[in-house]
Every structure is written in structure tokens, then in C-alpha cells.
Amino acid sequence: MNSLHTKLNVVDGLVVSNFNRDVFEDMQRGGLTAANCTCCIWEGFEQTVQNVSQWKKFLRENSDILLQVYDVNDIARAKASGRVGIILGWQNSSGYGDDLSNVYLFKELGVSIVQLTYNTANAVGSGCYETRDTGLTDFGRDLIDTMNAAGVLIDLSHVGKLTCVEAIAHSRQPVAYTHTLPAALRDHPRNKTDDQLRAIAEKGGFVGVTMFPAFLDEDKASTIETYIRAIEHVISVIGEEQLGIGTDITQGHSADFFKWINSDKGNGRKLVDFKNATALNGFETLDKFPSLTAAMDRRGWSTSRIERVMGENWIRLLGEVWKGYRLNKVAAE
């Protein structure tokens, strides 16, 4: 691991791997300071509670290398102790059910980043693969108000265009695309146009740039260099202070997982076919973060840009969104 990478705060805005000790060790070997780890995609309230419970078990059994993140001070603690900070996050607000008080319940459990919709429509709004995007529902507006009050970062990565526009306008806090790519380089329903990137940035929001190859312009031939060029395009649109990394890495998952996530509600119509383009060449596992830093350095990036993009921008955003809500928690040592 090179000396620059060792010094960095490295934050990944979205990890959806098949979590186990091997994955956690790769995260630590890669110098990952903190990551938004998915524990809800299509699930409802009851199954999501079980998923969060499983994460609490992971955290207990791997406390030598993991530390749960409730606020940005925990990210600093993770860095200082050489552990990986785990931010619990969802890719769908379905885990809340239809009870807004559940936002506070899950916030107390550490769920601090939540996407409004996953690919298709729910009670909140429309997803990016929905045939007709009808925008936010009234419940969706109420949910945004509650998430703002509870200090939960709103994610719009898989959300439909009109629903995104209305969510950005309605939210009193900055919102994020935690894992997306520029449509200017590849026209895909999951990617965002330059206008969409500018719109979120102009309201103080954030863009996490994903390396999922199916959305990159070179598809399954994409490399770390392809990915860096995509980041540079986003920088050319919104500058370098409101974006970061959101790998969307799916390390260890089988074909059954991809069939599940790519079906409406997990068991409905097929939404998309990635054609096995699910891992970036040169970044197949989470221990490869030093290679990303090295590639940025070779590209001629300044140290300050590397620091911002690899993690400091994320930490600033999370501090801003999370600061409005104080958790009643006992800090785990």
C-alpha cells in the first residue's frame, strides 16, 4: 500500500457485496476507512429488521476490524484504530413500511443513508426503470421531511428523473446520487445527464461516481482508467468538491443475486441484463483501493484532489446532513 493511500480517509458511498469475514478483511486490506453497506433492496419492514440484526451480529463478531458509524466522529475513530467504519444504508425506503416513525427507529440503529426508490415505483415515487415516472407522492414528501429531521442522507441513484427533480427541490438538506455515472459518456437509465448532475450540485448535493462496468462507456472492457475518466467528466460538470467514490461493488455475489435485484420487487418482470459485466477490470475486490489511488496519481491529480475525491468530500457531506440529529447511543469501543 503506497504512503499516500495509507494517509487518506477512504470512503465508499455504496458497497453491496456478499458480506462475510473475507469481504471485511479485503475492506481493511484496501485501506477503506468507511463504507455505506446495503442492508435493504426489495425487502419490507420485517425482513429489513432481520437484515439489520444480521449486521449487528457481523459487527459484534468482527469488532477487531469493524466499527459501526453513527456520526463522522466514528469515521475518525475507525481511521485511528485501523478498522473499517460501517454505515448502514438502504437502496430502497421499503424497509420503513408506511410508518414515518420507523425513520427514527432505524436511525437509532444506525441506518443513516436511504434511497427513496429502487428501480421501480413504490409508495414514495418512481424508479429509473419505471415506464411512467409520476414524481413524488404526498407520502414521499412527508418521508423526505422526516428523513431531513432525523439526519438521514437521501439517495437518488436509482430514482426516476421527475422523482429526482421533485426530491431535490423538496428536501431542506443536501441529497446525493451515491452511485451513478454520467449519461454523457453512456446513455443508460441508471446514469444521470449533465443537467441532472448540475441540479443536485446547485442545491448543495453530492455525486458518488460508481465503477459498475455495465454503466461505463467501455462496458465489460472497462478498467480503473475508464473509471477515472468518468470521474473527470463529473468534475468538469460540478467541480471536485461535491463528488466522491461509490463503487457499487458486488464482490462474492452469485447469479441468483443479480436475477433478484434485476427483477421488479425481486420476483417480477426483468428490468435489465448486465450480461456478466459486474466487476471492473483491476478492481474486482475491495482490497484494490490502493490501485485506484495510484492510478489517480499517475493521471497527474493533485494530492488535494485525491484526498477530496477518495473521502474528504464524503465526510464533509455526511457531517452536514447528520449533524441535525443526536443519537442516544453508547459509543462502542
DRENDO-1510 file (C-alpha; in Angstrom, 1 decimal, always signed):
<recs>
REC; n; res; u; v; w
REC; 1; MET; +0.0; +0.0; +0.0 .
REC; 2; ASN; +1.6; +3.3; -1.0 .
REC; 3; SER; +2.3; +6.0; +1.5 .
REC; 4; LEU; -0.3; +8.5; +0.1 .
REC; 5; HIS; -3.1; +5.9; +0.2 .
REC; 6; THR; -2.2; +5.0; +3.8 .
REC; 7; LYS; -2.8; +8.6; +4.9 .
REC; 8; LEU; -6.1; +9.0; +3.1 .
REC; 9; ASN; -9.6; +8.9; +4.6 .
REC; 10; VAL; -11.2; +6.5; +2.0 .
REC; 11; VAL; -15.0; +6.4; +1.9 .
REC; 12; ASP; -17.0; +4.2; -0.4 .
REC; 13; GLY; -20.6; +5.6; -0.9 .
REC; 14; LEU; -22.1; +2.2; -1.8 .
REC; 15; VAL; -21.0; -1.4; -1.2 .
REC; 16; VAL; -23.5; -4.2; -1.9 .
REC; 17; SER; -21.2; -7.2; -1.6 .
REC; 18; ASN; -21.9; -10.7; -0.2 .
REC; 19; PHE; -20.8; -9.6; +3.3 .
REC; 20; ASN; -18.6; -12.0; +5.3 .
REC; 21; ARG; -15.3; -12.1; +7.1 .
REC; 22; ASP; -13.4; -12.4; +3.8 .
REC; 23; VAL; -15.0; -9.3; +2.4 .
REC; 24; PHE; -14.4; -7.4; +5.7 .
REC; 25; GLU; -10.7; -8.3; +5.6 .
REC; 26; ASP; -10.5; -7.1; +2.0 .
REC; 27; MET; -12.0; -3.8; +3.0 .
REC; 28; GLN; -9.4; -3.5; +5.7 .
REC; 29; ARG; -6.5; -4.5; +3.4 .
REC; 30; GLY; -7.7; -1.9; +0.9 .
REC; 31; GLY; -7.4; +0.8; +3.5 .
REC; 32; LEU; -11.1; +1.6; +3.4 .
REC; 33; THR; -12.0; +4.0; +6.2 .
REC; 34; ALA; -15.8; +3.8; +5.9 .
REC; 35; ALA; -18.4; +2.4; +3.6 .
REC; 36; ASN; -22.2; +2.7; +3.1 .
REC; 37; CYS; -23.2; -1.0; +3.2 .
REC; 38; THR; -26.6; -2.1; +1.8 .
REC; 39; CYS; -29.0; -3.9; +4.1 .
REC; 40; CYS; -32.3; -3.3; +2.2 .
REC; 41; ILE; -33.1; -3.6; -1.5 .
REC; 42; TRP; -36.5; -5.0; -2.1 .
REC; 43; GLU; -37.3; -6.1; +1.5 .
REC; 44; GLY; -40.2; -4.8; +3.6 .
REC; 45; PHE; -40.1; -3.8; +7.3 .
REC; 46; GLU; -39.8; -7.3; +8.9 .
REC; 47; GLN; -37.1; -8.7; +6.6 .
REC; 48; THR; -35.2; -5.4; +6.9 .
REC; 49; VAL; -35.2; -5.7; +10.7 .
REC; 50; GLN; -33.7; -9.1; +10.3 .
REC; 51; ASN; -31.1; -7.8; +7.9 .
REC; 52; VAL; -30.1; -5.0; +10.4 .
REC; 53; SER; -29.9; -7.6; +13.1 .
REC; 54; GLN; -27.6; -9.7; +11.0 .
REC; 55; TRP; -25.4; -6.6; +10.6 .
REC; 56; LYS; -25.3; -6.1; +14.3 .
REC; 57; LYS; -24.0; -9.7; +14.6 .
REC; 58; PHE; -21.4; -9.0; +11.9 .
REC; 59; LEU; -20.3; -6.0; +13.9 .
REC; 60; ARG; -20.1; -8.0; +17.2 .
REC; 61; GLU; -18.2; -10.9; +15.7 .
REC; 62; ASN; -15.8; -8.8; +13.7 .
REC; 63; SER; -15.2; -5.9; +16.1 .
REC; 64; ASP; -11.4; -6.3; +15.7 .
REC; 65; ILE; -11.7; -4.9; +12.2 .
REC; 66; LEU; -15.2; -3.3; +12.0 .
REC; 67; LEU; -16.7; -0.3; +13.8 .
REC; 68; GLN; -20.3; +1.0; +13.3 .
REC; 69; VAL; -20.6; +4.6; +12.2 .
REC; 70; TYR; -23.3; +6.7; +13.7 .
REC; 71; ASP; -21.6; +10.1; +13.1 .
REC; 72; VAL; -18.5; +11.4; +11.5 .
REC; 73; ASN; -16.5; +11.2; +14.7 .
REC; 74; ASP; -16.9; +7.4; +14.3 .
REC; 75; ILE; -15.2; +7.7; +10.9 .
REC; 76; ALA; -12.3; +9.4; +12.6 .
REC; 77; ARG; -12.2; +6.6; +15.2 .
REC; 78; ALA; -12.2; +3.9; +12.5 .
REC; 79; LYS; -9.2; +5.6; +10.8 .
REC; 80; ALA; -7.3; +6.0; +14.1 .
REC; 81; SER; -7.9; +2.4; +15.1 .
REC; 82; GLY; -7.2; +0.8; +11.7 .
REC; 83; ARG; -10.7; -0.5; +11.4 .
REC; 84; VAL; -13.4; -0.2; +8.8 .
REC; 85; GLY; -16.3; +2.1; +9.6 .
REC; 86; ILE; -19.7; +0.6; +8.7 .
REC; 87; ILE; -22.5; +2.9; +7.7 .
REC; 88; LEU; -25.8; +1.0; +7.4 .
REC; 89; GLY; -27.7; +2.1; +4.3 .
REC; 90; TRP; -30.6; +1.0; +2.2 .
REC; 91; GLN; -31.2; +1.1; -1.6 .
REC; 92; ASN; -35.0; +1.4; -1.1 .
REC; 93; SER; -37.2; +3.1; +1.5 .
REC; 94; SER; -39.4; +0.0; +1.6 .
REC; 95; GLY; -37.9; -1.0; +4.9 .
REC; 96; TYR; -39.8; +1.8; +6.6 .
REC; 97; GLY; -43.2; +0.4; +5.6 .
REC; 98; ASP; -45.8; +3.1; +5.7 .
REC; 99; ASP; -44.9; +4.4; +9.2 .
REC; 100; LEU; -42.8; +7.5; +9.3 .
REC; 101; SER; -41.8; +6.9; +12.9 .
REC; 102; ASN; -39.7; +4.0; +11.7 .
REC; 103; VAL; -37.3; +6.5; +10.2 .
REC; 104; TYR; -36.3; +7.4; +13.8 .
REC; 105; LEU; -36.3; +3.8; +14.9 .
REC; 106; PHE; -33.8; +2.7; +12.2 .
REC; 107; LYS; -31.8; +5.9; +12.7 .
REC; 108; GLU; -31.2; +4.8; +16.3 .
REC; 109; LEU; -30.0; +1.5; +14.9 .
REC; 110; GLY; -27.5; +3.4; +12.7 .
REC; 111; VAL; -29.3; +3.4; +9.3 .
REC; 112; SER; -28.2; +6.8; +8.0 .
REC; 113; ILE; -28.3; +6.7; +4.2 .
REC; 114; VAL; -31.5; +5.6; +2.4 .
REC; 115; GLN; -32.5; +5.7; -1.2 .
REC; 116; LEU; -36.1; +6.7; -1.9 .
REC; 117; THR; -36.9; +4.1; -4.6 .
REC; 118; TYR; -35.1; +1.1; -6.1 .
REC; 119; ASN; -35.5; +0.9; -9.9 .
REC; 120; THR; -39.3; +0.9; -10.0 .
REC; 121; ALA; -42.2; +2.6; -8.2 .
REC; 122; ASN; -43.1; +2.4; -4.5 .
REC; 123; ALA; -45.2; +4.4; -2.1 .
REC; 124; VAL; -42.7; +7.3; -2.3 .
REC; 125; GLY; -42.2; +7.8; -6.0 .
REC; 126; SER; -40.9; +6.2; -9.3 .
REC; 127; GLY; -37.7; +4.5; -10.1 .
REC; 128; CYS; -35.4; +4.8; -13.1 .
REC; 129; TYR; -36.9; +1.7; -14.9 .
REC; 130; GLU; -40.5; +2.6; -14.3 .
REC; 131; THR; -42.3; +3.2; -17.6 .
REC; 132; ARG; -44.1; +6.3; -16.4 .
REC; 133; ASP; -42.4; +8.5; -13.8 .
REC; 134; THR; -45.2; +10.2; -11.8 .
REC; 135; GLY; -42.9; +12.0; -9.4 .
REC; 136; LEU; -43.1; +12.2; -5.6 .
REC; 137; THR; -46.2; +11.1; -3.8 .
REC; 138; ASP; -47.5; +13.1; -0.8 .
REC; 139; PHE; -46.2; +10.3; +1.4 .
REC; 140; GLY; -42.9; +10.8; -0.4 .
REC; 141; ARG; -42.8; +14.4; +0.6 .
REC; 142; ASP; -43.6; +13.5; +4.2 .
REC; 143; LEU; -40.9; +10.9; +4.2 .
REC; 144; ILE; -38.3; +13.4; +2.9 .
REC; 145; ASP; -39.3; +15.8; +5.7 .
REC; 146; THR; -38.9; +13.1; +8.3 .
REC; 147; MET; -35.6; +11.9; +6.9 .
REC; 148; ASN; -34.3; +15.5; +6.9 .
REC; 149; ALA; -35.4; +15.9; +10.6 .
REC; 150; ALA; -33.8; +12.5; +11.5 .
REC; 151; GLY; -30.5; +13.3; +9.8 .
REC; 152; VAL; -30.7; +10.6; +7.2 .
REC; 153; LEU; -29.0; +11.2; +3.8 .
REC; 154; ILE; -31.4; +10.9; +0.9 .
REC; 155; ASP; -30.1; +8.8; -2.0 .
REC; 156; LEU; -31.5; +9.2; -5.5 .
REC; 157; SER; -29.2; +6.9; -7.5 .
REC; 158; HIS; -31.9; +4.5; -8.9 .
REC; 159; VAL; -34.7; +7.1; -8.7 .
REC; 160; GLY; -36.7; +8.2; -11.8 .
REC; 161; LYS; -35.9; +11.6; -13.4 .
REC; 162; LEU; -39.0; +13.5; -12.3 .
REC; 163; THR; -39.0; +12.0; -8.8 .
REC; 164; CYS; -35.3; +13.1; -8.5 .
REC; 165; VAL; -36.2; +16.7; -9.6 .
REC; 166; GLU; -39.0; +16.9; -7.1 .
REC; 167; ALA; -37.0; +15.3; -4.3 .
REC; 168; ILE; -34.1; +17.7; -4.8 .
REC; 169; ALA; -36.5; +20.7; -4.8 .
REC; 170; HIS; -38.4; +19.5; -1.7 .
REC; 171; SER; -35.5; +18.4; +0.6 .
REC; 172; ARG; -34.2; +21.0; +3.1 .
REC; 173; GLN; -30.9; +19.1; +3.3 .
REC; 174; PRO; -28.4; +18.2; +0.6 .
REC; 175; VAL; -29.2; +14.9; -1.2 .
REC; 176; ALA; -27.0; +12.5; -3.1 .
REC; 177; TYR; -26.6; +10.2; -6.0 .
REC; 178; THR; -24.4; +7.8; -4.0 .
REC; 179; HIS; -23.5; +5.6; -7.0 .
REC; 180; THR; -24.1; +6.9; -10.6 .
REC; 181; LEU; -22.3; +7.7; -13.8 .
REC; 182; PRO; -22.6; +10.4; -16.4 .
REC; 183; ALA; -25.1; +9.8; -19.2 .
REC; 184; ALA; -22.9; +12.0; -21.4 .
REC; 185; LEU; -20.5; +9.1; -21.6 .
REC; 186; ARG; -23.1; +6.3; -21.8 .
REC; 187; ASP; -26.8; +6.8; -22.3 .
REC; 188; HIS; -28.3; +4.4; -19.8 .
REC; 189; PRO; -31.4; +4.7; -17.5 .
REC; 190; ARG; -29.2; +4.4; -14.4 .
REC; 191; ASN; -26.9; +7.3; -15.5 .
REC; 192; LYS; -27.5; +11.0; -14.9 .
REC; 193; THR; -27.4; +13.8; -17.5 .
REC; 194; ASP; -25.1; +16.7; -17.0 .
REC; 195; ASP; -28.2; +18.8; -16.2 .
REC; 196; GLN; -29.2; +16.3; -13.5 .
REC; 197; LEU; -25.7; +16.4; -12.1 .
REC; 198; ARG; -25.7; +20.2; -12.0 .
REC; 199; ALA; -29.2; +20.3; -10.5 .
REC; 200; ILE; -28.2; +18.2; -7.5 .
REC; 201; ALA; -24.9; +20.1; -7.0 .
REC; 202; GLU; -26.6; +23.5; -7.2 .
REC; 203; LYS; -28.7; +22.6; -4.1 .
REC; 204; GLY; -25.6; +21.6; -2.2 .
REC; 205; GLY; -25.9; +17.9; -3.1 .
REC; 206; PHE; -23.4; +15.2; -3.9 .
REC; 207; VAL; -22.4; +12.7; -6.7 .
REC; 208; GLY; -20.9; +9.4; -5.8 .
REC; 209; VAL; -19.4; +8.0; -9.0 .
REC; 210; THR; -19.8; +4.3; -9.5 .
REC; 211; MET; -17.5; +1.9; -11.2 .
REC; 212; PHE; -20.1; -0.7; -12.1 .
REC; 213; PRO; -19.0; -1.6; -15.7 .
REC; 214; ALA; -22.4; -2.1; -17.2 .
REC; 215; PHE; -22.9; +1.7; -16.9 .
REC; 216; LEU; -19.4; +2.7; -18.1 .
REC; 217; ASP; -18.7; +3.6; -21.7 .
REC; 218; GLU; -16.4; +0.6; -22.2 .
REC; 219; ASP; -18.8; -1.9; -20.5 .
REC; 220; LYS; -17.1; -5.2; -19.6 .
REC; 221; ALA; -13.8; -3.9; -21.0 .
REC; 222; SER; -13.7; -1.0; -18.5 .
REC; 223; THR; -10.7; -0.6; -16.3 .
REC; 224; ILE; -9.7; +1.8; -13.5 .
REC; 225; GLU; -8.5; +4.3; -16.1 .
REC; 226; THR; -12.0; +4.2; -17.7 .
REC; 227; TYR; -13.5; +4.9; -14.3 .
REC; 228; ILE; -11.2; +7.8; -13.6 .
REC; 229; ARG; -12.1; +9.4; -17.0 .
REC; 230; ALA; -15.8; +9.2; -15.8 .
REC; 231; ILE; -14.9; +10.9; -12.6 .
REC; 232; GLU; -13.1; +13.6; -14.5 .
REC; 233; HIS; -16.2; +14.2; -16.6 .
REC; 234; VAL; -18.3; +14.7; -13.5 .
REC; 235; ILE; -15.6; +17.1; -12.1 .
REC; 236; SER; -15.8; +19.1; -15.4 .
REC; 237; VAL; -19.6; +19.5; -14.7 .
REC; 238; ILE; -19.8; +20.2; -11.0 .
REC; 239; GLY; -16.2; +20.7; -9.8 .
REC; 240; GLU; -14.2; +18.5; -7.4 .
REC; 241; GLU; -15.7; +19.4; -4.0 .
REC; 242; GLN; -19.1; +17.7; -4.3 .
REC; 243; LEU; -18.3; +14.2; -5.6 .
REC; 244; GLY; -16.7; +11.0; -4.3 .
REC; 245; ILE; -16.4; +7.3; -4.8 .
REC; 246; GLY; -19.4; +5.0; -4.8 .
REC; 247; THR; -18.1; +1.7; -6.2 .
REC; 248; ASP; -21.4; -0.3; -6.1 .
REC; 249; ILE; -19.1; -3.3; -5.8 .
REC; 250; THR; -20.9; -6.7; -5.7 .
REC; 251; GLN; -18.0; -8.9; -4.5 .
REC; 252; GLY; -18.9; -12.5; -3.9 .
REC; 253; HIS; -22.5; -12.5; -5.2 .
REC; 254; SER; -23.9; -15.3; -7.4 .
REC; 255; ALA; -26.1; -15.1; -10.5 .
REC; 256; ASP; -29.1; -15.6; -8.3 .
REC; 257; PHE; -28.4; -12.3; -6.6 .
REC; 258; PHE; -28.3; -10.4; -9.9 .
REC; 259; LYS; -31.5; -12.1; -11.0 .
REC; 260; TRP; -33.2; -10.9; -7.8 .
REC; 261; ILE; -32.0; -7.3; -7.9 .
REC; 262; ASN; -32.9; -7.1; -11.6 .
REC; 263; SER; -36.5; -8.2; -11.2 .
REC; 264; ASP; -39.2; -5.8; -10.2 .
REC; 265; LYS; -39.7; -6.2; -6.4 .
REC; 266; GLY; -37.3; -9.1; -6.6 .
REC; 267; ASN; -39.6; -11.5; -8.3 .
REC; 268; GLY; -41.4; -9.6; -11.1 .
REC; 269; ARG; -40.6; -8.5; -14.6 .
REC; 270; LYS; -37.0; -8.4; -15.7 .
REC; 271; LEU; -35.7; -4.9; -15.7 .
REC; 272; VAL; -32.2; -5.1; -17.1 .
REC; 273; ASP; -29.5; -7.5; -18.2 .
REC; 274; PHE; -25.9; -6.7; -17.2 .
REC; 275; LYS; -24.5; -9.5; -19.5 .
REC; 276; ASN; -22.0; -10.5; -16.8 .
REC; 277; ALA; -20.4; -7.0; -16.8 .
REC; 278; THR; -20.5; -6.8; -13.0 .
REC; 279; ALA; -16.8; -6.3; -12.0 .
REC; 280; LEU; -14.4; -3.6; -13.1 .
REC; 281; ASN; -11.2; -5.0; -14.5 .
REC; 282; GLY; -8.5; -4.2; -11.9 .
REC; 283; PHE; -11.0; -3.6; -9.1 .
REC; 284; GLU; -12.7; -6.9; -8.6 .
REC; 285; THR; -12.4; -6.9; -4.8 .
REC; 286; LEU; -12.3; -4.3; -2.1 .
REC; 287; ASP; -8.6; -4.7; -1.4 .
REC; 288; LYS; -7.9; -2.9; -4.7 .
REC; 289; PHE; -8.4; +0.7; -3.4 .
REC; 290; PRO; -4.6; +1.4; -3.4 .
REC; 291; SER; -4.6; +0.7; -7.1 .
REC; 292; LEU; -7.3; +3.5; -7.6 .
REC; 293; THR; -5.2; +6.0; -5.6 .
REC; 294; ALA; -2.1; +5.0; -7.6 .
REC; 295; ALA; -4.0; +5.5; -10.9 .
REC; 296; MET; -5.2; +8.9; -9.8 .
REC; 297; ASP; -1.6; +9.9; -9.0 .
REC; 298; ARG; -0.4; +8.6; -12.4 .
REC; 299; ARG; -3.1; +10.6; -14.0 .
REC; 300; GLY; -1.5; +13.8; -12.6 .
REC; 301; TRP; -4.1; +14.6; -10.0 .
REC; 302; SER; -3.0; +16.8; -7.2 .
REC; 303; THR; -2.8; +15.4; -3.7 .
REC; 304; SER; -5.7; +17.7; -2.6 .
REC; 305; ARG; -8.0; +16.4; -5.3 .
REC; 306; ILE; -7.2; +12.8; -4.5 .
REC; 307; GLU; -7.9; +13.5; -0.8 .
REC; 308; ARG; -11.2; +15.1; -1.6 .
REC; 309; VAL; -12.5; +12.5; -4.0 .
REC; 310; MET; -11.3; +9.5; -2.1 .
REC; 311; GLY; -13.1; +10.5; +1.1 .
REC; 312; GLU; -12.9; +14.1; +2.5 .
REC; 313; ASN; -15.9; +15.3; +0.4 .
REC; 314; TRP; -18.0; +12.4; +1.7 .
REC; 315; ILE; -17.1; +13.2; +5.3 .
REC; 316; ARG; -18.0; +16.8; +4.9 .
REC; 317; LEU; -21.4; +16.0; +3.3 .
REC; 318; LEU; -22.2; +13.4; +6.0 .
REC; 319; GLY; -21.3; +15.7; +8.7 .
REC; 320; GLU; -23.6; +18.4; +7.3 .
REC; 321; VAL; -26.6; +16.0; +6.9 .
REC; 322; TRP; -26.2; +14.0; +10.1 .
REC; 323; LYS; -25.4; +16.9; +12.5 .
REC; 324; GLY; -29.1; +17.8; +13.0 .
REC; 325; TYR; -29.9; +14.7; +14.9 .
REC; 326; ARG; -28.1; +13.5; +18.1 .
REC; 327; LEU; -28.3; +9.7; +18.7 .
REC; 328; ASN; -29.0; +8.3; +22.1 .
REC; 329; LYS; -26.2; +5.7; +21.8 .
REC; 330; VAL; -23.4; +4.3; +23.9 .
REC; 331; ALA; -20.2; +4.5; +21.8 .
REC; 332; ALA; -18.7; +1.1; +21.1 .
REC; 333; GLU; -15.0; +0.8; +21.9 .
</recs>
